[in-house]
Amino acid sequence: MTRTHWAAVTAVVLALLFAGAATVASAGDGTTAADRTPTGASADAGFARDMSVHHQQAVEMSFVVRERTENDEVRRLAYDIANTQANQRGMMLGWLDLWGLPKLDADAEPMDWMSAGADGASGHSGHGGGHEAGDGDGDGPLMPGMATKAEVEQLSRLSGKQAEILYLQLMIIHHNGGIAMAKGCVDRCEVRVERDLAQGMVDAQASEVELMVNMLRKRGAQPRT
């Protein structure tokens, strides 16, 4: 098993540990108890499920690029993204456990929660289309900003400056999609602690996008349009 595979396995284990910690912490801090427990069709549950999938791909791409370059700046950024998003993913999975909701809902289209009303009723919003449940690896329609399986495979074949450029380009798109999703939760989610987390994602990822654009320019490249 390669170091990349071990790193990916480690990320999954860390996410599960964070999920358990988040479940205990949320139960003890009183924030969730003060909010109405979300339903499976709510924006709260939909965001937690979809963003968990979205974050997992960012973690995986970050571990890939750390194996494909020796550049300290890129490796440090990739580590920060992987660590932060594995942590946040664990929190969201922990909330789903706390709410007694499944982590995957085969009957729900990705991003349907973006059009959900206050009662959780939803019509298909057309945001993102379908994806393979739970892994985000399909080449069909994906959630906003997610890379295709072919793009991730291309990243794993590159090295050095080429890998750095593709990673930064893919991650800028990934972050911008994540920002749009997080803003949707800020507007629609009812659980305060989840809205706070979503706003934190908006702020942090917007700052990282600016950083990555500058890193691309230093390498004579531009973000993909």
N, C-alpha and C positions, 0 to 999 in steps of 0.2 A: 504494500500500500504506500503511495507516495506521500510526501509531506503535505501536499495540497489536500489530499483525501483525509489525512489525519486532522488537518486544521478544520476542514469542513465538519467532520464528526465532532470535534471539540466545540465548534460553534453551536451545533445542535444540542449538545449536552449542557452548555452554558445557558442556552435559551430555556431549556427545561428547568434548570435550577432557578433561573430568574422567575419563571412562571410560578414555581412553588412559593418562592419568597414573596412575589407580588400578591398571590392569593392570601397569604397569611397577613401581610402588611395592610392590604385593603380591608380585610375583615376587621383589623384592629384599630384603624385610624378613624372610623366613623364616617368617612366620606361617602362610601357606597351606600351605607345604611340610610343616609339622609336623602339619597336619590331613589327614584323609582327603578326597580330592577328591570333592565331592558328586556324586550322580547327578542326572539330570534330574527324578526324582520325589521328591527329597529336600526337606525343609523349607527348607534353605539356598537351593536353586534357586527353589523356589516363592515364598519370601518376597522374594527379589531381583527376580523378575519382577513379582509383584503390587504390591510397594511402589514399584517404578519407575513403574508406571502410576498408582498412587495419588498419588505425588509430582508427576507431570507435571500432573495436574489442579490441584493446589494452586498450582503455578508459573503456570499459565495464568490462574486466577482472580485471583491476586495482581497480574499485569500488567494485567488488565482493570480492577480497582478503582483502580489507580494512574492510569489514564486517565479515571476517572469521578469523582474527587474531588480537591480541592485541600488537604484536611486533612493537615497534616504528620505527625501521629501515625499515622494510618491508612496513609499512603504509606510511612512508615518501617517499620512493621510488615510491610506487604506486600512491601517490598524484602527485608527480612530473611528472610521465609519463602521467597520465590522463590530468593534466593541460596543459602540453606542447603539447600533441598530439591533444587535443580538439582545442587549439589555432591554430595549424598548419592546422588542418582539416578545420577550419573556413576560413583561408586564401585561401586554394585551392578551396573551394566551392565558395568563393567570386570571384576568378579569372574566374571560369566557368561562373558565372553570368555576369561578365564584358565582357567576350568574346561572350556572347550571345549563349552559348552552354548548352545543358542539363546536369544535374548532373549524369544521368544514360543513358546508350546507350544499349538498348536491342539487337541491331544488332552487337555489338562488343564483341568479346571474351576477357575475362580478360587477360591482359599481351600482347595482340597483338601489342601494341605500342612499345614493346621491340624490335620488328623486323621491325618497320616502318622506311622508308627512309626519306630523307629531305622533300619530297613532301607529306609525310603523308601516302603514299601507304604502305600497310602491307600485309604480308602473315602470316599464322598462325605459331607462333613461338614454340608452344608446351609448353610454360611456364605457368604452373598453371592451365590450363584447365578451365572449367566453374565453376560458383558458383551461388547461388541464388542471383539475382540482388539486390544490395544495402545492404544486411545484412551480408553476409559472414557466415551464419549459417549452410549451407548445409554440409552433410558428404561426398559429392563427392569431386572431385578435387577442390582445393582452390588455392588462390594466395600464393606465397612463404612465408612460415613461419606461415601461419594462422592456428589457432587451429580448430579442428572439433567441431561440436555442442556437441558431446559426451564428449570431453575433457573439454569444458567450463562447462557443467553440472556436471562433476565430481568435478571440482574446487569448484562449489557452494555447494557441499555436504560435503567437507572436512573442517577442522578447525585447528587452531593452527599451529604447525610445519609442519604437512602434507600439509596444504593449502599453506603455505609459499614455501615449496619445489616445489610443482607442479606449482605454479604461476611462480617462478623463472625459472623453466625448460621450461615452455611454452613461457615465455616472452623472454628468450634467443633465442629460435628458431624464435619467432616472429620478434625480432629485426634483427636477421641475414637475414631473408627474406626481411625485410624493407630496410636494407642496400643495398642488391642486387638491389632492385627496385630503390632506390635513386641514386645509381651509374649509373643505366640505364638512368635516367633523366639527370644527369650531362653530360653524353655522347651524349644524343639525343635531349634534350629539347632546344628550341631556345629562349625562353623568359628568359632574364638574371636573373630577380628576382626569377624566379622559379628554375633555376639552382643553384642559391645561397642558396635557402631554402633547396634543395636536398642535397647539399654538407654539410650544417649544420646538416641535419639528419644523414648523414654518420658519421660525427665526433662525434656527441653527443651520438648516439646509440652504436657506437663501444666502447665508454668509459663506457656506462651503462652495456654493455655485460661483460666487465672486472669486474665491480663491482658486478654484479649478480653471476658470476662464483665464486668469492671469498665468497659471501654470502652463496652460496650452500655448499661450502667446510666447512664453519663454522658449517653447519648443518649436516655434514657427508654425503653429497650427491654430485652427479656429474651431469653436463649437459647431456641431452639426445643426443644420436648420431643419 
